[in-house]
């Protein structure tokens, strides 16, 4: 046994490189966390009695948490929205209003992604749906492979930044934060992300004129017709997000309303056949099972860390250390960005949030302690968003590149870099000025 040589705290710290090694060996995240958590508990406690007692009640107590029901509902909503052709209507509406600008079709792809993200909650689904619609038009208009794929990959990240967001729900559960307040706080950063991408595309298209041109200006009759075509999306968004913000629905009830709305739109478009419904339900079930298994494994791993006093010891150390809270925060965000180059966003959140949140909420940033966890959650979300478009793992980059025939992965990497820079500028802005993130939360909830 290792106990004569290592303290419980040291065992807890050692578990992180062991876990990362298992992940690099392509062991699934849930299985790796389960093995490390159970093994660590045995080494700390000397037997499995404590963990055996926890396992008898932990799975039931965790997976019957009412808040978790929102995850499969948002995933099913995403499936129905993808099948209902909403991505095409959103792209065409954005193209009608933005296409006459230099780089306008790429801007339309980002704008369409923002609209689709507002009823989707998944980055990969947003990138995939918008890529199918926008890539052919970008190619026809002569856009470079770099700008086309980079803009679509970046636009896809808006799927997890603009509410509703599955990743924010997971953060809320791990950090024990209010889902409604997190959704409210994400709205302004999501809007800033979209505007930042517009500016990035505009600068890119002016510096490299051959990268993308402009369409003829559309008459207002066509523009307003395009807006009418996205009326169902607007209604669903207002019902879901408006219902949450006004208190008419709980987040779970709002997600159920969203499922019903997207299912109706998909049915009206003749896309929701029996086979399509079955496929959507199966896809939702598989993804939900994966997320729930990770949540269960993360709970066991975190129980081990707690028994080894890792979160408590680190929180006490940083509170007593002669370090600025801002230095600690920036260091954490840089680590997120670094981990995002080699790790999936959900994996990062499950590994770090239980450790980071007790540290961050114990520091003084000049804002009320009740707001620190919400502000930090949005920063974590944006750092995870960067990981989706940062090589070599960047899942959005691979999703879009696989759809773009004739475009090398190197071109896609280069096309994403200006958008990564835009993300870094936005994170720096929101770190320096927390009220930007918290303004809507204070306006709606007074906290």
N, C-alpha and C positions, 0 to 999 in steps of 0.2 A: 504493500500500500504506500501511497505518496505522502500520507499525513505526517510521518516523522520528519519529512524534508520540506514540506510546504505548508503554510498556514491556510486556513479556509479562504481568506481573502485572496491569497496568491493562486489558489486553485481556481477561484472565480475568474481572475484575470487571465489565467492560462487557458480557460475554456474558449476565449474568443479566437486566438490563433488556431486552436484545434478545430473550431467550428468553421472558420474560413478555409482551412485546409480541406475539410470534408466537402465544402461547397465547390472549391476549385477542382476537386476530384469528381464533380458532377453528381454528388449525392443530393437528392432533393432536399430543399430547405427544411421541410417539416420533419423528415426522417433524421436529418443531421441534428436539429435542435432537440428532438426527442431522445436520441442516443446520448448526446452530451449532457442534457438535463438529468436523465436518469442515472448516468454514470457519475456525474458530479454529486448528485444527492447521496448516492451510496458512499462516495469517498468522504463527504462532509459528515454524514450522520452515522457511518459505520454499519448501517443496515438499510433495508428498504421499507421498514415498517412505516415511517413517516410518509414516504411517497405512496406506499400501498394505500394508506388511509386517504391520501389526497385523491388518488386515481378513482377511488370508489365514488367520490362525489364531485370531483373537479370537472370531468367531462360533461356531466349533466348540468351542473351549475353554470358552466361557461356557455355551452351551446344552446341552452334554453333562455339565454339573455334576450329579452324582447328587442333590444336595439339591433341585434344581429340580423333580424328579419329584413331590415332595410337593404342589406347587401344583395340577396337574390332578386329582390324586387327591382332595384336599379339595374342589375345585370339583365334581367328579362326585358326591362324597358329599353335598354340599349339594343338587344336583339330585334325587338319589334320595330324600333326606329330605323335600324339598318335595312330591314326588309321592306319597310314602307315607302322607300324612295325619298325620304325627307332630305337626305344629303344632296340630292340633285336639285331639288327646289331651292334649298338654301344657297347652294353655289350659284345658281342662275340669278337669284335675286341680288346677291353680292356682286356678281359680274355685271349686271345691268347698271348698278350704281357706281362701281369702281373701275370697270374695265377700260374706260377711256384714259385713265392715268397711266403713266409709264410704270410698267410692272404691275398693272392693274389686275391681270388675271391671277397672278400669284397672290395679290392682296385679297382677291375674291375667294381664293382657296382658304386663306387664313380666316376671313370673315365667315365663310361657310362652316369652317371647323369650329369657330366660336359658337355659332348658332347650334350646331349639332351637339357640341359638348354640353350645351345648356339642357339637353334632354337625354344625354347619354351617360356621362359619368365615367367613361373608360377611354383612356388615351389611345390604346391600340385599335379599338373599334372605330374611334373618330378618324384616326390616320388611315385605316383601311377603307372605310366608307368614302371619305373625301378623295382618297387617291384614285379609286375606281372612276369617280366622276370627273375629277379635274385633270388628271394626268393626260388623257387624250387631247383635251382642249389646249393644255399648255404645250404639248408637243406640236399640235397643228399650228399654233401661233408662233412657233419658232423659239420658244424659251429654252435656254441652256439646261442641260441635265442637272447641273449643280443647283441653279436657282429653283428649278421646278421641284426637285426632290427635297432640297433643304427646306423650302417654304412649307411643303406638305408635312414633312416630319415635325417641324416646329409647330405648325398649326395643330397637329394631333395632340400635342401636350396640353392644349387648352381643354381637352376632354376631362382631365383630372383637376384642372385649376378652376374652371368655371363651374359653380354648383349646378346640379348635384355631382358629388365626387365620391367614388368608392374608397379611394385612398384616404380622404378626409374622415370618412366614417370609421375606418380602421384606426386612424390616429385618435379619434375621439374616444373609442373604446379603450385603447391602450393607455391613453393619458387621462381617462375619466373626465373628459371635457364635454361641454354641451354641443351636440351636433348642429342645432339650429344656429347658435352663435358662430360656429366655425363656418357654416355655409354663408352666413351674412358677411363675415370678415373676408371671405375669399372673393367677393364680388368685385371690389375695386381693384385688387391686384390682378384679377383675371382680365378686367377691362384694360388695365395698363399693359398687360402682356400683349393683348391684341394690337393696341396702338403702337407699342414698341416694335412689333413685327412689321406693321405697316411702314413705319419709318425706316426700318432696316431694308425692306424690299425697295423702297423708293431710292435710298442712297445707293444700294447695290445696282439698281437698274441705271442710275445716272453715271456711276463710276465705270460700269461695264455695259455700254449701250446695246451691245449685241446679245446680252443675256435675256432680254425680254422687252417686248414692245407694248403697244397700246391698241385697243379696239376703237372703232368709231363711237362717238358719243351717242347714247341711246336716247330717243325721245322720252318725255316723261310718261306718256301713255304706256310704253313698254315697261318702264321702271315700276309704275304703280301696279301694273298687272302682275309683275314678278313678286311684289310685296303681298298681293292678294293670295298668290300661290303658297306662301309660307304662313298664311293665317293659322292653319291647324297647329303648326309648330309653336307659334306665339301663344296660342290658347293653352296648349299643354304646359309651356313654360310658366305662364302666369298662374295656372292652377297649381302647379307643383311648388315653384319657388315663392310665388305670391301667397299661396296658402300657408307655407311655412313661416314666412316673414310676418304675416298678419295674425298668426296664431289660429287660423281656421282649421289647419290640419297639423297633426304631429308629423315629423319626418317620415315615419313608416306609413302613415295613412296617405301622405302626399305621394310617396313612391307608388303605392297601390293605385292611386288616381292616375299617375303617369303611365303605369302599365296599361290600364284600361284605355287611356287616350291614345297611346301609340298603337295598341292592338286595333282600335277602331279605325285609325288612319290607314294602317297596313291592310286591314280587311277591305276598306273602301277602295283601295288601289289594286285589289285582287291579288295581293302578294301573300296574304296570310292564309294559305291553303292548309289542309290537315297535316301534310308532310312538313311544311315549313313551321307550323306550330310545334310539331313534335321535335323537330331539329332545334328550335329555339329553347324549348323546355329542357332538352337533354344537354345542350351547351351551357345553359344557366346552371343546371344541376351539377355538372362536372366542375365548372369554375367555382361555384359556391362551396362544393365539397373540398376543393383544394384550399380555398381561403380558410374555411372552418378548421381543417386539419392543421393548418399553419398556426391559427390562433390557439388551438389546443396545445400544440407542441411548444409554442412560445410561452404559454402559461406555465408549463412544466419547467422549461428552461429558466424562466424568470423566478420561479419558486426556488430553484437551486441557487441562483444568484442572490436572492434575498437571504436564504439560509447561510450563504457565505459572506453576507454583509457587504456585498460589492456596491449596490446603489447607495446604501447609508454611509459607507466609508468615503466613497468618492464625493458625495454631496457635502459631507462635513469638510473634506479636504479643500474643495474649491471655495467653500464659504469662508474658510480661515486663511486661504492662500492670499498672498499679497499680489493678486492679479485683478485687473479691471474686469468687471462683468462683460464689457464689450469685447475684450480680448478673448475671453472664454467663448462667447457666442460666435465670434468670427471663426475661431478655431474649430468649433463644432460644425459650422456650415462648410468650411473648407474640407473637413473630413467627409461630409456628405457628398460634396462634389467629387472628391477623389474616389470614394467608394462607388459612386455612380458610374465611373468609367469601367468598372468590372463586375457590378452587382445590380440586380433588379431592384426597383424602387421599393416594392413591398418588403423584400428581404432586408433592406436597409432600415426601414421603419420598425419592423419587428425586432431587429437586433438592438437598435439604439434608443428608441423612445423610452423604454422602461428605465434606462440608465440616465439619459439626458434630462428628461422632464423634471425629476426631483432636484437636479443640480440647477437648472435654469430658473425654476420657480422659487428657489431659495436665494436668488441674487436680486440686487436692486438696480433696476433700469429706469427708475424715475416714473414708472407707471404703476397703477394698482396691481398687487399680486394676482388678483382674479383675472386680469387681462393678459398676463405674461404667457400663460399656457396657450391662449388663443393666438396671440401674435406669433409665438414660436411655432405653432402648428402650421401657419401659413408659410413661414420661412422654410420649414422642413419640406412642405409640399413643393415649393418652388425649387429647392435643391434637388428633390427627387425628379422633378420635371426636367432639370438640366441633364440628369443621368440618362433620360430617354433619348437624347439627341447628341450624346457625347460618345465618341469611339473609345474602346473597341466594342463594347456591348450594346449601347444605344438601340433598344428594341425598335423604336420608331424608324430608325434609319434602315434597318434590315427589312421591315415590313414594306416601306415605300420603295426601297431599291429593288426588292423582289418583283414589284409590279412595273418597274420602269425598264423596259427592254432597251438594251444598248447603253445603259448608264452604268458605269463602274461604281463599285462601292467607294472608291477613292474620291470620285466626283461628288457623291452624296455626302461624304465626310466634309469636303471642302465647302459645299453649299450650306452645311449646318453651322459652320463656325461663326458667321456673322450673327446668327440667331442666339448662339450661346453667349456671345458678347452682350447682346441685348438683355438676355436673362441676368447676367452678372450685374449690369447697370441697374436693373430693376430691383434685384435683391439688395444692392448697396443702398438704394433710395429708401426701401422699406425698413432696412436695419437702422438707418440714420433718423428716419421719421416714423416711429411707430404709430402716431395718430392717423396716418394715411390708411393703414390696415384697420384700425380700431374705430374709425369715425362712424361707420354704419352701425356697428355693434352698439356704440354709445347712443346713437340716435334712436335705435329701435328698442334697446333694452335698458338704457341708462346706466350700464355697468361697464 
